[in-house]
Amino acid sequence: MKRPLASAGAVVVVLGAMLFAFYSSRNPEKRSLDDEARRQAPGKFIRLADGMTHYELLGPDSGATVVLVHGFSVPYYIWDSTAVALSNKGYRVLRYDEYGRGWSDRPKGTYDANLYDRQVSNLLDSLHIAGPIHLGGVSMGGWVTGTFAGRHPDRVRSLILVDPVTGTSGGPPSGFRIPTFGPLAWDVRRPDNGRRANVGLRAPGAFSRLGKPLPRTNAVSRIRSCIALNHKRAHRCGDGLGVPHGGEGQCPGSAHLGSS
């Protein structure tokens, strides 16, 4: 009996060592995210309630404000061409790295709707952006912006969703709910194949925390509520930006990372 147990134990040790080696080789966060690292970054930094946030503000102060929110993996540079094009059209364009990505902090705690909603609110308040904004989000950024629009309809002039996260079960994609594996998958998901240095940074002494990972609670109903509450204020797709209205309908198969 001892020999089978010893063999099983050896298998567990070997598998654990293989998993650790895979994690170590795939985890892009190799460098400490500190003041020295941030001096290499483009854009600006501002300290908010939950940590330092990396952002860029382009365009004239007199222009209508457009806020662009990135998705699950690639930081704000995913909006490079869009930000330049909109600022050249006279818009004031704000984009930023969400907590846990890019040059922004990796705060301890639960990465949930409250955290990301606070980041948007704190950033707008700190930059003294008070008027209704055009708000655009891609992928997971669609969930962030949909949440913000539902909670703060008076602060949003239009909501633009690009291939947004959807789902109504209240939970993240099933893979991220697996104990141990979920947080590891979050860490080793290498944005843009690690070609951009500003995604490979970690907070000193911190392990990226998943907590209750990214609950996508009733995204569609939240957005519909926002439209219903303030449809005359044009809480619709692309109003004022020269993009045809998309209405409030959901295009079958158009979203990804939907919860199950």
Secondary structure as UniProt FT lines:
FT   HELIX           2..26
FT   STRAND          31..32
FT   HELIX           35..38
FT   TURN            39..40
FT   STRAND          44..48
FT   TURN            49..50
FT   STRAND          51..58
FT   TURN            61..62
FT   STRAND          65..69
FT   HELIX           76..79
FT   HELIX           80..88
FT   TURN            89..90
FT   STRAND          92..96
FT   TURN            99..100
FT   TURN            102..103
FT   HELIX           113..126
FT   TURN            127..128
FT   STRAND          133..138
FT   HELIX           140..151
FT   HELIX           153..155
FT   STRAND          156..162
FT   HELIX           174..177
FT   TURN            179..180
FT   HELIX           181..188
FT   HELIX           191..194
FT   HELIX           197..199
FT   STRAND          201..202
FT   TURN            204..205
FT   HELIX           219..229
FT   HELIX           231..233
FT   TURN            237..242
FT   TURN            247..248
FT   TURN            252..253
//
